[in-house]
Amino acid sequence: MRFRWLFVVLLAAGCTPPPEIRIGSKQQPESEILGEMATLLADSTGARAEHRRSLGGTRVLWNALVKGDIDAYPEYTGTISAEILVGSGVRTVEAIRTALAERGMGMSLPLGFNDTYAIGMRKDLAARLGVTRISDLQAHPELKFGFSSEFMNRADGWPGLRQRYQLPQQDVRGLNHDLAYAGLISGTLDATDLYSTDPKICRYDLRVLADDRGYFPAYQAVFVYRADLRQRAPAVVAAILRLENCISEAAMIDMNARVEEDKQPESQVAADFLSRELNLSLQPRLESRLGELGRHTREHIYLVSVSLAAAIVLAVPFGILAARWPIAGQGMLAAAGIIQTIPSLALLVFMIPFLGIGTKPAIAALFLYSLLPIAQNTYTGLQGIPGQIRESAAALGLPVGARLRLVELPLAASTILAGIKTAAVINVGTATLGGFIGAGGYGQVIFDGIPRGDYVGLIVWGAFPAALLALMVLGLFEVAERLVVPKGLRLTME
Amino acid sequence: MIELTGVSKSYGRQQALHTTNLAIPPGQTTVLIGPSGCGKSTLLRLMIGLIRPDRGTVRFAGTEVTAANVQRLRWRMGYVVQDGGLFPHLTARDNILLMARFLGWSSERIETQLAELATLSQLPADGLLRFPTQLSGGQRQRVSLMRALMLDPDVLLLDEPLGALDPIIRSELQTDLKRIFQTLGKTVVLVTHDLSEAGFFGDLIVLLRAGKIVQQGTLADLLQAPADPFVTRFINAQRGPLVSLGDGRP
């Protein structure tokens, strides 16, 4: 009886499924807190909301939004005009809204705080050199700068800053933003880019240099969303827009500090804020560390096994063909070798326009990386069979296919398996980069941990399990070797 | 049984076999002999279609060997090479049965044939379950012979089957091979560079030099009516110290 009731409810729920909303956020605590707020607010309307956090940067998120992989994400007006509306010269909030509307996107009003770029130095160093403004840096060409990779490359970042202030410094490098702080403290760097809502300004006692030539544009935090969301889920849009003019700079710095310094979960911080400011009592979406570990393990194994299986299906025949027609084969192997030289992160980002974000591009990239070791070893294994054995099989009158199946592949099995093992172990390592594009896995923990300075956490819950998984994969292949490699060959090897 | 007409073969600029005609008589043992590089192995490999002639035709039991029919014709030829060419990942038994199983023989037929061959080749019973690396050189050759005979072929082709064996094993196996050839009465073509072996097996001996047939006939023909001074030189070179010693005594 009870079950029939449940069934009816499920059926009713199945008839009118609540809209599924996907909120994105960048790989920085502030963005994740805002994303979590939007997710909680969307949840509060009864929609099923999912938060795809820690995606790697503006391009990744914007492409995902355009493609429909996500419905909304927090962004900054300065970033929109410089990175998304490149070259249009659009700067004011109203003009940006209009320009985005033409691209089928909606934008909220500013949320209330300005998270602009700033340049910061250690206070003692700044005092010693008498530097208080960015233009003061002109007089100190020996200073070493380290900027976040994004700041280093974007049009409104270092290249423009150098020009506006005529800065002479030569020793300028791009690096992970969080490592830049460590560099400042240790003295290997003298200045870096900061966010004005960055709690580390206080923590590390940094001097924020005045932007005396007004170079940095305003970076008002806003939400960008697909215009069709207004029709699909008007309640969700209305709920997110409640954040307009609601978050002060002080409140944001405080929330950032709670996440970065006190290691509180974003969801808790976001829920506390919503309950205080909007009087909403929402259940933070918390997951136990073990539950999280289980999820990451499943995601990681999924990425590796799907990509590896696909690679085996393609690369083994590929290697067989290469062994049969060596000239064409060398060409094919060279092509696979070229793929191998593409940096993994570049390959992942390159996939996004075609496959969106999430597991698909990650699997595609891992698949491509697995091709070479498997195809190469299949080729080598088959080539290594003595001519006399090959000829004996032919002389028996076995057709080509049967020779391959009954004689050549079994003889090459251990070499082929070694190639698959190499690919699998490389895959377990490379799959951590999937965290960069929202594919989950252990990489998520690592990428979340770096901005928070939670190095112990990222090692214990991310890097260590990944290494353990790699070892388990190795063990698994030891067992597989016993099963796949014919006994007669193992005798020869012993 | 096998007929080569106007056959020649070269590898790059190296002429392995000049235009050659040769008929292998049925039911007899023909031995191809000559110094290394004389083209005797090339001739054998042309017969089983492992290589294709540049010119000329190879006929097997009246049928011209072509790329299209060579695979089926091989089922009627057994082939044994110097160190057996056994598949290292299969036991002796699986090596022998590979082809019969592939052709879908019934297990009854397979077992009958295997038992017959085991008796014939005198392989120890436990040898069948061993892998090639666990067998001695002589045992490997017996297994290889059984594999070649499994489909009961019309012709048996052997490329220096005793070449890699030490002298005692070699002489044992030589005796056994001759007995097997006589029992089966098959057409046999055997390649060797050893004259005494050729004399021991050969009903017909074909002597080659530098890709050409110098003389064919019985051992007696070669001894008594050499077609060329090379024939005598080849024979004398192989008489060996013991034979010369014996000849020297009154």
Chai-1 contact restraints between the chains, C-beta under 6 A:
chainA,res_idxA,chainB,res_idxB,connection_type,confidence,min_distance_angstrom,max_distance_angstrom,comment,restraint_id
A,Q388,B,G85,contact,1.0,0.0,6.0,A-B,restraint_1
A,E391,B,L50,contact,1.0,0.0,6.0,A-B,restraint_2
A,S392,B,G85,contact,1.0,0.0,6.0,A-B,restraint_3
A,A395,B,I48,contact,1.0,0.0,6.0,A-B,restraint_4
A,A395,B,Y79,contact,1.0,0.0,6.0,A-B,restraint_5
A,L396,B,M99,contact,1.0,0.0,6.0,A-B,restraint_6
A,G397,B,Q71,contact,1.0,0.0,6.0,A-B,restraint_7
A,G397,B,R74,contact,1.0,0.0,6.0,A-B,restraint_8
A,G397,B,W75,contact,1.0,0.0,6.0,A-B,restraint_9
A,A402,B,F102,contact,1.0,0.0,6.0,A-B,restraint_10
A,V407,B,F87,contact,1.0,0.0,6.0,A-B,restraint_11
A,P410,B,H89,contact,1.0,0.0,6.0,A-B,restraint_12
A,L411,B,H89,contact,1.0,0.0,6.0,A-B,restraint_13
A,P486,B,H89,contact,1.0,0.0,6.0,A-B,restraint_14
A,G488,B,P88,contact,1.0,0.0,6.0,A-B,restraint_15
A,G488,B,H89,contact,1.0,0.0,6.0,A-B,restraint_16
A,G488,B,F131,contact,1.0,0.0,6.0,A-B,restraint_17
A,L489,B,H89,contact,1.0,0.0,6.0,A-B,restraint_18
A,L491,B,F131,contact,1.0,0.0,6.0,A-B,restraint_19
A,L491,B,T133,contact,1.0,0.0,6.0,A-B,restraint_20
A,T492,B,T133,contact,1.0,0.0,6.0,A-B,restraint_21
